[in-house]
Amino acid sequence: MSSSRQKPLALVGLDIGGTKTHAMAWSGGTRLAEAKSGSANVQNVSVETAKANIAEVFAALGAGHIDRVVAGAGGIDTEADAGFLRSLIAVHAPDAEILVVHDTRLVLAAGHASTGMAVILGTGSAAWGVNAEGKEGRAGGWGYLLGDEASGYWMGREAVRHTLREFNRGLAPGELGRRVLAANRVSSPDELIALFHGDTDRRYWAQQSPLVFEALATGDPDSAVIVGEAVEHVCQMLSDLSALLETQGPVIIGGGLGMHQPVYQEMLRHALGDMGLIEIRFLVLDPVEGTKFISDHSPMPATTA
């Protein structure tokens, strides 16, 4: 984390994910400060927690006067959603123009693309795109109760389900099941039921998604099924979006799973290539970097969602 208290900040960018809030500040094109805190997404945390985490990053940035704020967050589906988040941010940037967008837009922008399709594969999942005519569309991103297939939470939940299915069939836990039991410090799969419905949250289970890939590396068949199904879900999202926008890409994939699981990347690249989506990029920059691209290439009305 770094900060500057001497210069006004031309732009503050916020990437508000399901697990963390990542902030950066620029002045005159130079990045001056960076800060991180817990999630400020009210779909994941309480309003009070969201307020506290937003306050934490702004305090860490050391911001004085701020000209603009670009914030990307999951669950920005309506102007009311955008307006509520904007009100939380405005407390710390009262004179700034504030643009609130769905976080998938940050992925596309961080890939330095003005058109194409962006996919987030993190705690949740969603796809969004815009074509050369300016038509926008999305697929998925409905939240964990309605979807979020192929996400970290979905993979963590599927790992538990496969472990329980083996148990119900009278089978000993396989490679994935043993890893799930060990990670959760339980001795029997049926103990996972109460744990899953107890005090654990989506982030807890999303953080267990690497277990699937660790087991997959050993040849575990249950893990292969889960990852294969995840790839199919991503392909379906992009098939729907590609048809709606009449575009073939580029496709830019971000989120923790999308950026840091090479096997997942290779399987996605192959499957999407079979669909005719050839230009596939996996994000290498943090999505918050996309806020500067958006600010540089977009008008900034204060009420845009």
N, C-alpha and C positions, 0 to 999 in steps of 0.2 A: 504494500500500500504506500502511496506517496500523496503529498498534498501541497498546495500552494495557496497562501492566504494573501498574496500581494496583488494578483491580477484578477480582474473580472473574468468570468468564464463565458465565452461566447456560446458554448454548447455543453450541456450535460446529457449523457446517454445512459439509459437504464435498461437492462435486460432482467426482467422479473420472472424467474422460473419457478418451478414447483419446489425446488430445494433451496435456491439462493437468489439474492439480488446482486447483480454485478453492475457497477457504475463506473463511468469514465467521464472526464471533463477535458475540454479543449479550449484553447484561446488562440486566435490567429492561425489556426491549422496545426498548432502544436499541442500534443497531449500533455496536460499538466498534472493530472491526478487520477487515481484509480482506487476503488474501494469495494468491499464485499460485505454483505451481511446475510441474514437468513431471508427466507422467502417473504415477499410482500404481496403475494397473490392471495386475495381473500377467498379463493376457492380452495386454498390449501391451509391457510392460517386464519386466525381471528382478525377482525378489523384492528383491534388494539395492537396485536403483534405486527400486522402490516404497517401500521403507523410508526411503531417503534423501529422497525427495520429500515423504513425509508428515512426516518430521522437520523439513524446511525450512519447511513452512507453519505447523506448530505453533510453531516458534521465531519466525517472523515475526509470528504473532498475539500473542506475548508472554503466553501464557496461564499463569495460576496454577492455582487450583482450577477445575475444569470440572464442571458438574452433568450436562450431557447432550451427546451428540454424535449428530447425524443425518447419515449418509453415504449418498450415492447413487452407484452405480457400475454400469457395464455388466458383464455376465457373472455377475450374482448370481442364479444359477438354483437353487441348493440351499442348505440350511442350512450345509453344509460350506463353500461359497463365502463365505457371510456370516460364518461363524465365523472363517475365515482373515483376512479383512479386518478384522474386529473385533479380532483379536489384534494386528494391526499398529497399530491406532489406540489400543488400551488401554495401550500403552507410554507414550503421551503424555497419557492421560487415565485413570489407573488407578482413580479413584473415580467415574467418570462412568457413567451409563446410556448404552449405545451401541446405536443402532438402525441397521441396515444394510438398505438397500432397493435394488432395481433402479433405475437412473437415470431410467427413464421416469416413475417416480412423482414425481420432482422437477419434471418438466415440467408435469404435471397440477397439482401443488400451487402452482408458481410462477404458474400461470394462475388461482390462487385458486378452483379447482374441487375439490369433494369427490368428485364422480362425473363420469364421462365417459371419454374415450379420449385418450391422449397418444401422440404420435409423436416419435421422435428421428430427425432426418436430419442426422447429423454425420459423423465419421469412419466410424462404423457406422450401423446403422438398427435400429429396434425399435418395437413398439407395445404398449401396456399399457392396461388399462382396469378400471374398477370401476363397477357399477351401483348403483341406489338400494337394492337388497337386500343389498349388500355382496359380491356375487359378483365375483370377479376373473378376468381372462384376459389372455393376451398373444398376439402374433403376431410372427413373425420374431425378430430378436435372437439369431440362432444363431451369430453370428460370421462372419468373412469366408470361411472355408473352406466353410461350408454355406449362406451367404446374404449378408446385409447389402446386399441389392438397394436401389437408390435412394439409397445413402449416398455420401459423398464418395469413399471408396476405390473403390466400385463404378464411379462415374463416371470417376475417373481411369483405372481399368483398362480400361473400355469405350472411352475415348478412344484408348488405346494399341492396342486390338484393331481399331478402325476404321482407324487409321493403317496397321497391318500388313496388313489386308485389302486396302486400296487398293494397297499395294505388291505384294502377291502377284498382284493382277490386272493388274499392269503399268501402273497409273495413277500419275500424279504426285500428291503429297500435296495434299489440298484445304485449305480454310481451317483446319479443326481440326487436320489433320495437320501443317501448317506451324507452328502454335502449339505442338503437342506436341514437335516436333523442336527448336524454338528453346528451349523451357523446359528441355529435357533436354540441350541443347548437343551434339546429335548431328546428323550430316549425312545419315544414311540411316536409314530406318525399321527395317531389320533390326538396327541397333545397339541398338534398344530392348529386344530380347529378352534379351540378356545383362544389360542394365541392370536390367530388371524382376526377373530371377532372381538378381541380385547382392546388394549390401549395402543396397539401398533397402528401406524398410519401408512399412507401410500408411499411416502419416502422410505420408510423402513423396508417395505417389500421391494421397492424399485432398486434399492441398494443391494439386493440379493440377486439381481439379474446376472451379474458376472458368474455366478455359480453355474448357470446354464452353459455358458461358453467354456468354463473350465471342465465341466463334465463332457461337453461335446468333443473337446480335444482328446479325450480318452476313448472316443468311439461310442459313447453312451447313446442308445437308441431313443430314449425319452427326450433327451436334449435335442437330438436331430429333428424330432417331430415338432418341438416347440419352435425352434429357429426356422424350420421350413414353413410352418404356419405363419410366422411373423413376416417372412418374406412375401408370402402370398397376400397378406393384408396390405403391405406397402404397395405391392403391384396393383391391387384393386383400387386403392386410393388414387394412385397416379393414373391409372387407366380412366377412372371417372373424370379426373381433373383435365387430363390431356384431351379427352373427347369434348368436354365443355368449352375449353379455351382454344381448341384446334391448334395445339402447339405440341412440339416434340421436345421442348426443353429450352435451355439447359435445365437439368435437375440438380439442385444443390441440397445436400443432406447434412443436417446438423443434429445437435443434441448429444448427450453423453454416449449413448449406445452408437449413434450414427458416426461419431467422430473417433471412437476409441476401441471398436471391436473389429479387427481386420477380417475375421472370418465372415462376420455379418456383412461387411462392406463388399467382400468378394462375391458372396451369394447374391446380394442385391444388384451388384453391377451385372452379373451374368443374367439374372432373371429379367431385369429391366432392359438389357440389351436384346433379349429375345422378344420383347414387346416393341422394339424399334426405338427405344429411348437410349440413344448412344452417348450423348454428352452428359456424363454423370460426374459430379464433383462432390467430394466429401470435404466439408468445411475444415479449414485449418486455422482460421482466425476465430477468436471468441465472438459470438453473435453480437455482443454489445458494440463491436467495431462497426457493425452495420448502421448504427444510429447516425454516425457522421456521414455515411454515404447517403442515407435518406435525407438528412438535413441539407446536404449539398445539392441534391437533385430533386427536391420536392418543395412546393410551396408550404408554408407553415401556418395555416389558419389555426387559431387557438382552440377551435371546437371540432377538429377533425378526429374521427375515430378510426 
